Amino acid sequence: MAKKKIILSIDGGGIRGIVPGQILIHIEHLLKEVFDDSTYKIADHFDLIAGTSTGGILACAYLLSEFDRPKYTAEEVVDIYFERGDDIFSIPLFHRIRSVGGVLDEKYPAEGLEEALLDYFGDSKLSDLLKPSLITAYDIKRRKAHFFTQHDAGDPNHNFYLRDVARATAAAPTFFEVSKIKSDANKYYPLIDGGIFANNPALCAYAEMRNKFSTKELKIQASDILLLSIGTGYAKISYSYDEAKDWGLAAWAKPALDMMMAGVSDTVDYQLRQIFEAAGSSKQYLRINGELPAGIDPNMDCVAPENLKALKAFGDGLYEQNKQAILGFLKM
């Protein structure tokens, strides 16, 4: 029997990337125990890692190579939030005034994010990643989804600096300026955060695995795949009919965006559950996510120390709640 293909998919969510990051710290420790190998890392276990926005940055970091081994431990990957969060989500006074708090221009200048990505990824290219990847972005000129895939990056048209891949997938509209990046073939792409169409990229990753890695001898089906999908937590803010019935454009803007992103993510989860259940392989798909408690600010840019600490604790708790399911998944 052929070995199953194992996929890791990580949602978008800005600073809430701490949540899947913490879960994956525990998973990396668990993998070391399961395989009795103290050097085992996230990249060693998964055949494809997918991510959107903050999840895309995490995916790149887990797969980054140094001397043909993963460069960072799971703990070191999460450090970007604690060590550079303030730099990434920092608003100089002049920018705050000029942008009118993000109304007339992007909320944050991109320099802090770009400097952090340069420090973490240097001059590494997409083609340098250790394993296949799928990182989402959206091309505003060509009006179509753009997927950064390591397994296609041997073609200069599909190869980019890794720091540019991370910059593109994290270019959340209103938060950061549109990214303009160049492939090795000197072709430019104006890209924004893939969260506008795939904040949960798990279904994209599933399709990629079935399409790109099937062979004449083996047409990959759901039964041949193990898929672990990790969210960044969600806030369920409800609205009554009386509260919303007279809302106009301004009042609907944020609630509508939140509902669309949550709805798309939930729909992906529903579709994958149906796909794996129909294949008789329901245990081969595991989704880990949870509702954020009242003490956590759900905004993607809240880097207050107490919020970072609370997100870390939430991620740890979410792992503990799902530990047995995770262990069973890893042993399949």
N, C-alpha and C positions, 0 to 999 in steps of 0.2 A: 504494500500500500504506500502511495506517495506521501511524503511529509506534507502536512498542511501548511499553507501560506499564512503568516501571522501579520496582521495589520494593527498599527496604533494610530488613532486619530485624535487630535486635540483641538478643541473649540477655540474661538476668539473670545476676547473679554478684557483686553488691556491689563491693568495691574492685577486683575483677578486671575491671571496666569499663574499666580502663586498657588492657587488651588490644585490644578493638575500637576504643577511642579512638585508640590509636597507629596501628592499621591504617588508620583513616579519615583520619588526618593525611597519611599517604603517598598515599592515594587522592585526597585533595583536591589535593595537589601534582601528581599524575599528570593529574587532570582539567584543571588549568590548562595543562599542556603539550599535552594532546590537543586542547583547544579553543582554544589560543593566547589565553587570557584570564586575566590576572593577578587578576581579581576573582572568578573562579569559585569557588563554595563547594558543600559537600555538598548543601544544599537546592536548588541550581540543577539538579542532575542527576536527582534521584529524584522520582517522581510521588507516592509514598506512603512514609512512614517509620514503621516499627513498632518497638515496644520493650517489654520487660518489665523491671520493677525498675530496676536500674542502666541497662539498655538503654532503658527508658522515659525516664529523666532525660536520657540522651544524645539521644534522638529529639526531645524538647522543646527542648533547647538548640540543635540544628542548625536547627530550624525557627523559632526565635524571631525575630520581625521587629523591625527598627529602620529607620524611613524606607523601608519597603517592600523592604528587603534583609535577608539574614540578619545578625543582630547579631554573632554570634561566628564566628571562624575555628575550624577543627578543633583547632588548638593551644590556643586559649582555652577550648574546651569541656572538654578533658582536664584543664585546670588545677584544676577542682573537686576532683579526687582528690588532687592534690599539695598544694594550698593549704588544703583544708578537710577532708581525710580524718581528721585528728586530732580536729577539732571534732565531726565526725559520729559517729565511733566512740570517744567519750570517756566514761568512767564515773566520775562523782564518787564519792568514798569513801562518802558517806551512801547513795547509790543502790546501790552495790555491796553494802553491808551489808544494806540493806532487801530487796533482791531476792535475796539469797544467791547472788550470781554469776549471776543470770538464771533461777534455779529458781522463785522465788515471784513474780516480776514480769519485765517485759521487760528484756533485758540492757542496753539503752542508753536513756537519756532522749531524747525526740524533739527537744528544743530545739536541739541542735547541727545536726541535719539540717534542721529548719524554718528556722533562721536562714540557713543556706547557700542554701537554695532561694529564700528571700525576696530575698537579695542577687543571685542570678543571674536570677530571673524577675520580681521586683517585682510590679506589679499587672497584668501581662499576662494575658490570658484565652486559653483554648483556641481560641476563634474568631479570635484574632489570629495564629495560626501561619500561615506562608506557604504551606504545602501540606497536603494530607490526611495524617492521622496515624491510628495505631491503637496505643493504649497500654492495657495490660492491668491489671486489678485484679479482686478477687473480693469480692462483696457478701455479708457474713456474715449479714445479716438476711434478705435475699430469697433467699439461697442460690443465687446464679447468677453467672456471669461478667459483668464490667462492662467495656465497651470505651469508652475516651475517643477520640472521632473528631472531628477538626477540621471535617470536611465535614458533620457533623450539628449543629455547635455554634451554628448560627444560631437554633436552638430553645433558649430559655432553660432548658428542662429538661435540655439536654445540654451546657450551657456552664458552665465552672468556671474559677476562678483556676488558672493554669498551675502555680503553686507547690503547689496542692492536688492537682492531677493527679499531679505528681511525688511528692508525699508519699504518696499512696495506692498508687501502683505499687511504691513502695519499702518499704511497711510489712510487712517480712518477719516472720512469726510467731516469737516468742521474742526477736527482736532489737529490734523497735520496737513501741510501742503501736499498736493498731488506729487507723487514721485515721478521723476523722469530718468529712466535708466537705459543703459546701452548694452546690447548683447556683444559677444565676441566678434560678431559679423558687422559691428558698427551700426546696428539698427536700433533706433530709439523707440521706447514705449512709455506712454504716460499712463501710470497705473495707480489705482486706489485699492484700499482694503478689500480683500475677498469676502469679508463679512457681509457685504451688501447682497450677496447671493448664496453664500455657503458658510455661514458662521459655524455650522457643524459640518465639516467636510467628509464625514464618514462614508456617505453614499458615493461621493466622488472617488474616494479611495477604493471602495469596493468595485466600482466600475473600472477604474484604472487597473486594478489587479486582474480582473477577469479578461480585459481587453488586451493589455500589453504583455501578460505573462502566460497566457495560454499557448500551447504548442499543438502541433498536429497529433501528437501522441496523447496529450492531456488538455482537454477543454475545461478550464477551471470553473467550478460551480460553487454555490454557497457552501456546500458540504465539504469543500476543499479548503475553506477559509476560516480562520479564527480572527475575530475583529473586536478589539478593545477600543471603545470610544469614551473619552473623558471630557466632561464639561467644566466650565469655570464658575458654576453656581448661578442661581437666578433669583430675582426678587419678584414675587407674585403681587403686583400692585393691581388691585381691582377697582373698578369704577362703576358707579350706579347709573342707571338710565337717566335719572334726574340730573345727575352731575354732568353727564356727557352730551345730553341731547341738544344743547345750544352752543356747543363748541364750534369755533371757527378754525381757520388755518393755523393760527399761532398756538391755540390751545391744544390742537390735535397733533402738532409736530412731533414732540417727544413721545407721547403715549403710542402714537401710530407706529413710529420707528421701533420702539421696544416690542410692541405686539407682533410686528412683522418678523423681526429677528427671532423672537421666541417661537413664533408659529412655524417658521421655516425649520428651525432646529428640532422642534417636536415632531414635525412631519417626517424629517429624515429618520428619526428614531422609530417612528411608527412603520415606515416603509421597510427599514432593515429588519425589524422584528417580524414583519409579515414574510419577508424573503427567506429568512433563516428558518422560521417555523414551517413554511411550506416545503422546505428542503429536508425537514426532519432533523434540523441541526440548531434548534433554538438556543442550546447552551453554548454554542460557538460564537454567539454575539453577546457582548457585555457592555452595557452603557452605565457609566458612573457619573452622576450629577446630583445636585441637591439644592433645596431652597435655602438661600442665605438667611441667617438669623437676623433679628431686628438690630443687633449691635453693629452690623457690617454695612458700610456705605457701598451700595451696588454700582456706583459710577465707576467707569473704567479708568478714571484718572485720580482717584483719591489715594494719595501716597502718605497720608498722615501716619506716623509710626504706630499708633494704636490700631489703625485699620489694617496695616500690613501684618501686625501681630495676630489680629482676629482672623484674617484670611488664612494665615499659616495654620492656626488652630482648627479652623473649619476644614481645611484640606486634610489634616491629620485625622480629624474625626470622621470624615467621609471615607477615608481608607479603612479605619477600624470597623465602620458599619458594613463595609463590603469585603472585608478581608477574606472570608471563607469563599465567597464567589470568585474573588481574584485568584486565590490559591488554586481553586479547581480549574480555572481558565488556564493558568500558567502550566498546569500539569497535563493538559490535553495533548 
